């Protein structure tokens, strides 16, 4: 299938520094970016941002930075880090944001691979990681830090305060007044603007090289698709190293000219969200799940009258909220329309305000499947939540759900300028304006990912429904078969389990085996609250995870998934037969998850082979110990006697029975 709904293009000389200077000239006094610091929102106009970027760029030039070189950018969402990205691009360099929660050894690989000589970091935590890496990577010449707190007595051979960088930059600018503009004028659209590293689910991450033209083109396509403008606002709280943040908080902001807001910290995101009231919002399903879990926990603790009021009006919202949001009010009875209006006054409006979503025109989720109940909840209370689909290599620009055409089980239609075809093996292949230029220093990987005729091979299995919406089943390489020949899609099963607020992570096994079995991670906040309301005492995650009552709770979730799978003619035979609740939370620091919280299934299977053998060997429990890594770098051991339980399965519906 090939779909073209309109142009999504960028001129050959368009670059982000040129866009910045254009905004400084056309809307110089309008707010471009805000940051909350010590409880106070600080603002910078477009003209002020351009001046800051000029000083940073000249400071980097004074340090010897030259066109084509790379700069590492590490930290939470901070104006100075975004400005550094612009400054690097103004000099014809390549910005390389790293995940701020990555450990030093993970950062070392990226620094070596990207040939980093200058790192611009947020604070003492990131400086400590760079200093730990330095003996193994002496090529790192300069470590520039934003926040000086806690660093008074640090060695200063390679350290440089951000203020000092800008001071030297302004002096350099005075003696070289044409330097900055000359460098900006040299820039071309096909220059690499940023290098974003993949999550490394199955091996070392790869550096995805994206050009100015690609990112500007997809930003322009997105802006036209949803009608964004300079009047919109976004809260930037997701990792800067993730392609979604780079597209929504950086590229689109520079194309449309809207305001970017940086929260004070990860702990204050919800408070800051309420204060700003963004009009445009993106979050992965896990964030929406956590928000809903917090709401439900609060309602369980509310007075009986408030609980009854909430559940009554949520029943009304489930009946007609989505239809009213999509403009299908004619199908809703007058009584329900009145009840929804009343519910909006008493419940939905205050709830949207508590969530910080009272002004949102468009909200998106992507990166993983979202549960139908979760998706329907937000839409039913009047939040225009939609799904999107894309990869780092496509600048998250493949499919989106148009407003008014939202489906629970699809990722939408191809975006303007995008073509999609489904290969014979079911793999989704795309042509998009956001196509990567290359994998850095990996011509072999580039050749493997892009077909000779120019299609990017996503690695996802999917198909189009009757309305032209794309439906993603699983990763193509992960789709397997049970030894009976039944189709086995582990990610599909895992996502169904994670739709329940009590289940945080799941790992499914079954390919080449006689049945499907799973590992479960419970959500400590949700299950902990559930246990406390029932007087169940526990000392921590490991203790709570092995409670019989918790196993009964998880079993209900597993059997509900089995009942749902039984209705699917293709997947009905891959119901879950046995499960266990892991004795520890899966953690990126332990190598079990990627930094984008994707399960590293192969690594987990190898690390916990003893538990896998017990699941398939018929055991009812298994004693195990596992090494864990603490935040300060120390390691320890967790020992537990993990219980294993059976789950009820249901007669699978065959294609013939369904047709009958």
Secondary structure, DSSP 4 states (H G I P E B T S, - for coil): -----S-----TT--HHHHHHHHHHHSTTSEEEEEEETTEEEEEEHHHHHHHHHHHHHHHHHTT--TT-EEEEESSS-HHHHHHHHHHHHTT-EEEEE-TT--HHHHHHHHHHHT--EEEESSHHHHHHHHHHHTT-TT--EEEES--TT-TTS--SSEEEHHHHHHHHHHHHHHSTTHHHHHHHH--TTSEEEEEE---SSSS--EEEEEHHHHHHHHHHHHHHHT--TT-EEEE-S-TTSHHHIIIIIIHHHHH--EEEE-S-GGGHHHHHHHH--SEEE--HHHHHHHHHHHHHHHHTS-HHHHHHHHHHHHHHHHHHHHHHTT-GGGS-HHHHHHHHHHIIIIIHHHHHHTT-TT-SEEEE-SS---HHHHHHHHHTT--EEEEE--GGGTT-SEEPPTT---TT---EEPTT-EEEE-TTSEEEEE-TT--SEETT-HHHHHHHB-TTS-EEEEEEEEE-TTS-EEEEEETTTEEE-TTS-EEEHHHHHHHHHTSTTEEEEEEE-TTSSSEEEEEEE-HHHHHHHHHHTT---SSHHHHHT-HHHHHHHHHHHHHHHHHHTT-TTTGGG-EEEEEE-SS---GGGTSB-TT--B-HHHHHHHTHHHHHHHHHT-SEEEEEEEEE-TTS-EEEEEEEEEEEE----PPPPHHHHH-
